[in-house]
Amino acid sequence: MTGQGKIRRYDSKINAISRLIDSAIIFLTFVSVLAFSDADWAGAYLPIVFSAVILFSFFAESQDAYRSWRGTGMRAEVDAVLFSWVVSVLLLVVVDLLVFKLHVYEQFFMQAWLLIVPIELICWHALVRSILRYFRSKGYNTRQVAIVGATPLGDRLRLMFQRMDWMGLKFIGYYDDRVRVSGDRRLADDAIVIGNIAQLVDDCKSGKVDTVYITLAMSAEQRIKRLIDKLANSTASVYLVPDLFTFKLLNSRWVDYQGITAISIYETPFSGVDSLLKRLEDIIFSSIILSIIALPMLIIAGGIKLTSAGPVFFKQKRYGADGREIKVWKFRSMTVQDDGADVKQATKGDARITPFGAFIRKTSLDELPQFFNVLTGRMSIVGPRPHAVAHNEEYREKILGYMLRHKVKPGITGLAQISGFRGETDTLDKMEGRIKYDLKYIQTWSIRLDLKIIFLTIFKGFVDKNAY
């Protein structure tokens, strides 16, 4: 065995078929609805239908709607399908209202099509699952699986098999050569080892085991190689499950360089098309918001000039994406403008804060000029809140992974802010809590998450008892 080869996606052909069927449902439903209506065929309909197919396919792929259904729950698949269709429809309607002005969406048959399609798509995806689950419950297309290594990672895999029994993967037990020692953290607490490696090889040869998942530590490379060589004398399928969870993964993904697979440990979620989508989101929302808040900003500027001496705006150095220094705009709310190597955080009853400044800080109105930062591309509407450079230099030495929050642009609001970590961070625990949510945002980013954060910010993110 040379050890050379290409790692391919397991279910690429199944995914292609799924996309084709979804596209057919969208197109054929339109034809059917039109046929049963009194409307006549119009030349504008065909581009609309094809655009709907293309947009849905794009967003469904971006939402991982076509990943292997064995690895995800029905709720997640329904959410992905529904979100992809709703966003596609909204884009089509907005483009029609602003550009083409055909008003075809006002017709009853068109509205019926828009409502029927997502129901059919969800029912189709659910039907496939139900059919496969039925056959697997009867013993068809099931696999007897074994896990090598009674490790915490192996235990997570076992629980997943047992919790999602419709996957057709029947867990029969652990195989491990190691003698269980009290307090040995390498073994799962409730692991029951049914045999050693020699027994596993015999069971694979006799057909008792169909699939083997190896969850040994990455340091056990030589043991893994010897095991794989022994299993080559059986017909069992063998999967290697690397224990990447020993690392603090940040938006981990795998990439393929002409057959050589690389797995990212720390990476930004905004690359390629996602970067473009994020930028479009920022431009659209910041433009709309600035047109709405123009008058309130003028009133706030007048209030600052009338109540205290000094400039209206306060510009402070912050770290932006990739740790590059940027200037963040805010309405001035203090009598001083600290921006040096030692910046003191605002505290309750801080004498530096003006009376009018206390009001705009409490209501987050002092942050409004940052929408100009968003429009110019230095910030995003949603992202980790930018900290003063002095605070960055302090906490990067105290909190593991602190600087990873700079893998994305800083934001006006973020997951930490709607989760209760807004305002003063006077203890290390509070800052660690904020960083935890900042990194969680980067790990789980999606357009849906951004919209959720913006929505929740409107209702509970502006006023906070911890904002001074």
For each residue, the residues with C-beta under 8 A, 3 or more apart:
1: 229 232
2:
3:
4:
5: 259
6: 256 259
7: 256 259 261
8: 12
9: 12 15
10: 68
11: 14 15 67 68
12: 8 9 15 16
13: 16 17
14: 11 17 18 68
15: 9 11 12 18 19 66 67
16: 12 13 19 20
17: 13 14 20 21
18: 14 15 21 22 66
19: 15 16 22 23 57 60 61 66
20: 16 17 23 24
21: 17 18 24 25 124
22: 18 19 25 26 56 57 60 121 124
23: 19 20 26 27 53 56 57
24: 20 21 27 28
25: 21 22 28 29 117 120 121 124
26: 22 23 29 30 49 52 53 56 117 121
27: 23 24 30 31 49 53
28: 24 25 31 32
29: 25 26 32 33 113 116 117 120
30: 26 27 33 34 45 49 113 117
31: 27 28 34 35
32: 28 29 35 36
33: 29 30 36 37 109 112 113 116
34: 30 31 37 39 41 45 109 113
35: 31 32
36: 32 33 109
37: 33 34 108 109 112
38:
39: 34 42 107 109
40:
41: 34 45
42: 39 45 104
43: 46
44: 47 48 100 102 104
45: 30 34 41 42 48 49 104
46: 43 49 50
47: 44 50 51
48: 44 45 51 52 92 104
49: 26 27 30 45 46 52 53
50: 46 47 53 54
51: 47 48 54 55 92
52: 26 48 49 55 56 88 89 92
53: 23 26 27 49 50 56 57
54: 50 51 57 58
55: 51 52 58 59 87 88 91 92
56: 22 23 26 52 53 59 60 84 85 88
57: 19 22 23 53 54 60 61
58: 54 55 61 62
59: 55 56 62 63 83 84 87 88
60: 19 22 56 57 63 65 66 80 81 84
61: 19 57 58 64 65 66
62: 58 59 84 273 274 277
63: 59 60 79 80 83 84 446 448
64: 61 67 72 80
65: 60 61 77 80 81 84
66: 15 18 19 60 61
67: 11 15 64 71 72
68: 10 11 14 71 72
69: 72 77 125 128 129
70: 164 167 168 169
71: 67 68
72: 64 67 68 69 76 77
73: 76 77 164
74: 77 78 125 126 129
75: 78 79
76: 72 73 79 80
77: 65 69 72 73 74 80 81 125
78: 74 75 81 82 122 125 126
79: 63 75 76 82 83
80: 60 63 64 65 76 77 83 84
81: 60 65 77 78 84 85 118 121 122 125
82: 78 79 85 86 118 122
83: 59 63 79 80 86 87 448
84: 56 59 60 62 63 65 80 81 87 88
85: 56 81 82 88 89 117 118 121
86: 82 83 89 90 118
87: 55 59 83 84 90 91 447
88: 52 55 56 59 84 85 91 92
89: 52 85 86 92 93 114
90: 86 87 93 94
91: 55 87 88 94 95
92: 48 51 52 55 88 89 95 96 105
93: 89 90 96 97 105
94: 90 91 97 98
95: 91 92 98 99 100
96: 92 93 99 100 101 102 103 104 105
97: 93 94 101
98: 94 95 101
99: 95 96
100: 44 95 96
101: 96 97 98
102: 44 96
103: 96 106
104: 42 44 45 48 96 107 110
105: 92 93 96 110 111 114
106: 103 110 111
107: 39 104 110 111
108: 37 111 112
109: 33 34 36 37 39 112 113
110: 104 105 106 107 113 114
111: 105 106 107 108 114 115
112: 33 37 108 109 115 116
113: 29 30 33 34 109 110 116 117
114: 89 105 110 111 117
115: 111 112 118 119
116: 29 33 112 113 119 120
117: 25 26 29 30 85 113 114 120 121
118: 81 82 85 86 115 121 122
119: 115 116 122 123
120: 25 29 116 117 123 124
121: 22 25 26 81 85 117 118 124 125
122: 78 81 82 118 119 125 126
123: 119 120 126 127
124: 21 22 25 120 121 127 128
125: 69 74 77 78 81 121 122 128 129
126: 74 78 122 123 129 130
127: 123 124 130 131
128: 69 124 125 131 132
129: 69 74 125 126 132 133 166
130: 126 127 133 134
131: 127 128 134 135
132: 128 129 135 136 141 166 168
133: 129 130 136 137 166
134: 130 131 137 138
135: 131 132 138 140 141
136: 132 133 139 140 141 142 166 167 168
137: 133 134 166
138: 134 135
139: 136 142
140: 135 136
141: 132 135 136 168
142: 136 139 168 169 170
143: 168 169 170 210 211 237
144: 170 172 208 209 210 211
145: 161 169 170 171 172 209 210 211 212 213
146: 171 172 173 174 175 200 203 209 211 212 213
147: 150 154 157 158 171 173 174 175 212 213 215
148: 154 174 175 176 197 200 212 213 214 215 216 227
149: 153 154 174 176 214 215 216 217
150: 147 154 155 174 176 178 180 187 188 191 192 193
151: 154 155 186 187 188 215 216 217 243
152: 155 156 185 188
153: 149 156 157 215 241 243 245
154: 147 148 149 150 151 157 158 174 188 191 213 215 241
155: 150 151 152 158 159 188 189 190 191
156: 152 153 159 160
157: 147 153 154 160 161 213 215 241
158: 147 154 155 161 162 171 174 188
159: 155 156 162 163
160: 156 157 163 164
161: 145 157 158 164 165 167 169 170 171
162: 158 159 165 171
163: 159 160
164: 70 73 160 161 167
165: 161 162
166: 129 132 133 136 137
167: 70 136 161 164
168: 70 132 136 141 142 143
169: 70 142 143 145 161 211
170: 142 143 144 145 161
171: 145 146 147 158 161 162
172: 144 145 146 194 208 209
173: 146 147 192 193 194 195
174: 146 147 148 149 150 154 158 191 192 193 194
175: 146 147 148 193 194 195 196 197 199 200
176: 148 149 150 187 191 193 196 197
177: 196 197
178: 150 184 186 187
179:
180: 150 184 187 191 193
181: 184
182:
183:
184: 178 180 181 187
185: 152
186: 151 178 217
187: 150 151 176 178 180 184 191
188: 150 151 152 154 155 158 191
189: 155
190: 155
191: 150 154 155 174 176 180 187 188
192: 150 173 174
193: 150 173 174 175 176 180 196
194: 172 173 174 175 199
195: 173 175 198 199 200 203
196: 175 176 177 193 199 200
197: 148 175 176 177 200 201 227 230
198: 195 201 202
199: 175 194 195 196 202 203
200: 146 148 175 195 196 197 203 204 209 212 231
201: 197 198 204 205 230 231 233 234
202: 198 199 205 206
203: 146 195 199 200 206 208 209
204: 200 201 207 208 209 212 231 234 235 236
205: 201 202 233 234
206: 202 203
207: 204 210 235
208: 144 172 203 204
209: 144 145 146 172 200 203 204 212 236
210: 143 144 145 207 236 237
211: 143 144 145 146 169 236 237 238 239
212: 145 146 147 148 200 204 209 231 236 237 238 239
213: 145 146 147 148 154 157 239 241
214: 148 149 224 227 228 238 239 240 241
215: 147 148 149 151 153 154 157 241 243
216: 148 149 151 220 223 224 243
217: 149 151 186 220 243
218: 221 242 243 246
219:
220: 216 217 223 224
221: 218 224 225
222: 225 226
223: 216 220 226 227
224: 214 216 220 221 227 228 240
225: 221 222 228 229
226: 222 223 229 230
227: 148 197 214 223 224 230 231
228: 214 224 225 231 232 238 240
229: 1 225 226 232
230: 197 201 226 227 233
231: 200 201 204 212 227 228 234 236 238
232: 1 228 229
233: 201 205 230
234: 201 204 205 231
235: 204 207
236: 204 209 210 211 212 231
237: 143 210 211 212
238: 211 212 214 228 231
239: 211 212 213 214
240: 214 224 228
241: 153 154 157 213 214 215
242: 218 263
243: 151 153 215 216 217 218 246
244: 247 249 252 263 265
245: 153 249
246: 218 243
247: 244 265
248: 265 400 401 439
249: 244 245 252 265 443
250: 265 266 267 401 404 407 439 442 443
251: 264 266 267 268 269 407 442 443 445
252: 244 249 263 264 265 267
253: 263 264 267
254: 261 262 263 264
255: 261 262 264
256: 6 7 259 260 261 262
257: 260 261 262
258:
259: 5 6 7 256
260: 256 257
261: 7 254 255 256 257
262: 254 255 256 257
263: 242 244 252 253 254
264: 251 252 253 254 255 267
265: 244 247 248 249 250 252
266: 250 251 404 407
267: 250 251 252 253 264 271 407
268: 251 271 321 407 408 442
269: 251 274 408 442 445
270: 274 275 278 408 445
271: 267 268 274 275
272: 275 276
273: 62 276 277
274: 62 269 270 271 277 278
275: 270 271 272 278 279
276: 272 273 279 280
277: 62 273 274 280 281 447
278: 270 274 275 281 282 380 450
279: 275 276 282 283 377
280: 276 277 283 284
281: 277 278 284 285 380 381 447 450
282: 278 279 285 286 374 375 377 380 381
283: 279 280 286 287 375
284: 280 281 287 288
285: 281 282 288 289 374 381 454
286: 282 283 289 290 371 374 375 381
287: 283 284 290 291 375
288: 284 285 291 292
289: 285 286 292 293 371
290: 286 287 293 294 371 372 375
291: 287 288 294
292: 288 289
293: 289 290 296 297 368 371
294: 290 291 297 298
295: 298 299
296: 293 299 300 365 368
297: 293 294 300 301 368 369
298: 294 295 301 302
299: 295 296 302 303
300: 296 297 303 304 331 360 365 368
301: 297 298 304 305 312 331
302: 298 299 305 306
303: 299 300 306 307 356 360
304: 300 301 307 308 310 312 331 332 356 357
305: 301 302 312
306: 302 303
307: 303 304 354 355 356
308: 304 332 335 354 356 357
309:
310: 304 332 335 337
311: 314 332
312: 301 304 305 331 332
313: 329 330 331 332 369
314: 311 329 330 331 332 333 334 337
315: 327 328 329 330 339
316: 327 328 330 337 339 388
317: 325 326 327 328 339 388 389
318: 325 326 327 328 386 387 388 389 410
319: 323 324 325 326 386 387 389 392 406 410
320: 323 324 325 326 378 379 386 406 409 410
321: 268 324 406 407 408 409 410
322: 406 407
323: 319 320 403 406
324: 319 320 321
325: 317 318 319 320 389
326: 317 318 319 320 373 378 379 386 410
327: 315 316 317 318 378
328: 315 316 317 318 370 373 378 379 386 410
329: 313 314 315 369 370 372 373
330: 313 314 315 316 333 366 367 369 370
331: 300 301 304 312 313 314 360 365 366 368 369
332: 304 308 310 311 312 313 314 337 357 366
333: 314 330 353 354 356 357 358 360 361 366
334: 314 337 346 350 352 353 354 357
335: 308 310 352 353 354
336: 352
337: 310 314 316 332 334
338: 342 343 344 388
339: 315 316 317 343 388
340: 343 390
341: 390 393
342: 338 390
343: 338 339 340 388 389 390 391
344: 338
345: 391 424 425 426
346: 334 350 352 353 361 424 468
347: 350 424 426 468
348: 424 468
349: 468
350: 334 346 347 353 468
351:
352: 334 335 336 346
353: 333 334 335 346 350 357 358 361 468
354: 307 308 333 334 335 357 358
355: 307 358 359
356: 303 304 307 308 333 359 360
357: 304 308 332 333 334 353 354 360 361 366
358: 333 353 354 355 361 362 468
359: 355 356 362 363 365
360: 300 303 331 333 356 357 363 364 365 366
361: 333 346 353 357 358 364 365 366 467 468
362: 358 359 463 464 467 468
363: 359 360 462 463
364: 360 361 367 461 462 463 464 467
365: 296 300 331 359 360 361 368
366: 330 331 332 333 357 360 361
367: 330 364 370 412
368: 293 296 297 300 331 365 371
369: 297 313 329 330 331 372 373
370: 328 329 330 367 373 374 379 412
371: 286 289 290 293 368 374 375 381 412
372: 290 329 369 375 376
373: 326 328 329 369 370 376 378 379
374: 282 285 286 370 371 377 378 379 380 381 412
375: 282 283 286 287 290 371 372
376: 372 373
377: 279 282 374
378: 320 326 327 328 373 374 409
379: 320 326 328 370 373 374 383 386 409 410 411 412
380: 278 281 282 374 383 408 409 410 411 412
381: 281 282 285 286 371 374 411 412 413 450 454
382: 411 412 413 414 441 449 450 453 454
383: 379 380 408 409 410 411 412 414 441
384: 405 406 408 410 411 414 416 438 441 442
385: 410 411 412 413 414 416 417 434 438
386: 318 319 320 326 328 379 410
387: 318 319 391 392 395
388: 316 317 318 338 339 343 391 392
389: 317 318 319 325 343 392 393
390: 340 341 342 343 393 394
391: 343 345 387 388 394 395
392: 319 387 388 389 395 396 402 403
393: 341 389 390 396 397
394: 390 391 397 398
395: 387 391 392 398 399 402 431 435
396: 392 393 399 402 403
397: 393 394
398: 394 395 402 428 431
399: 395 396 402 428 431 432 435
400: 248
401: 248 250 404 435 439
402: 392 395 396 398 399 405 435
403: 323 392 396 406
404: 250 266 401 407 439 442
405: 384 402 408 435 438 439 442
406: 319 320 321 322 323 384 403 410
407: 250 251 266 267 268 321 322 404 442
408: 268 269 270 321 380 383 384 405 442 445
409: 320 321 378 379 380 383
410: 318 319 320 321 326 328 379 380 383 384 385 386 406
411: 379 380 381 382 383 384 385 414
412: 367 370 371 374 379 380 381 382 383 385
413: 381 382 385 417 418 453 454 457 461
414: 382 383 384 385 411 417 418 437 438 441 453
415: 418 419 437 438 440 441 449 453
416: 384 385 419 421 422 433 434 435 436 437 438 441
417: 385 413 414 421 422 457 461
418: 413 414 415 453 456 457 460 461
419: 415 416 437
420:
421: 416 417 425 430 433 434 437
422: 416 417 461 464 466 467
423: 464 465 466 467 468
424: 345 346 347 348 430 466 467 468
425: 345 421 430 431 434
426: 345 347 430
427: 430 431
428: 398 399 431 432
429: 432 433
430: 421 424 425 426 427 433 434
431: 395 398 399 425 427 428 434 435
432: 399 428 429 435 436
433: 416 421 429 430 436 437
434: 385 416 421 425 430 431 437 438
435: 395 399 401 402 405 416 431 432 438 439
436: 416 432 433 439 440
437: 414 415 416 419 421 433 434 440 441
438: 384 385 405 414 415 416 434 435 441 442
439: 248 250 401 404 405 435 436 442 443
440: 415 436 437 443 444
441: 382 383 384 414 415 416 437 438 444 445 449 453
442: 250 251 268 269 384 404 405 407 408 438 439 445
443: 249 250 251 439 440
444: 440 441 449
445: 251 269 270 408 441 442 449 450
446: 63 449 450
447: 87 277 281 450 451
448: 63 83 451 452
449: 382 415 441 444 445 446 452 453
450: 278 281 381 382 445 446 447 453 454
451: 447 448 454 455
452: 448 449 455 456
453: 382 413 414 415 418 441 449 450 456 457
454: 285 381 382 413 450 451 457 458
455: 451 452 458 459
456: 418 452 453 459 460 461
457: 413 417 418 453 454 460 461 462
458: 454 455 461 462
459: 455 456
460: 418 456 457 463
461: 364 413 417 418 422 456 457 458 464
462: 363 364 457 458
463: 362 363 364 460 467
464: 362 364 422 423 461 467
465: 423
466: 422 423 424
467: 361 362 364 422 423 424 463 464
468: 346 347 348 349 350 353 358 361 362 423 424
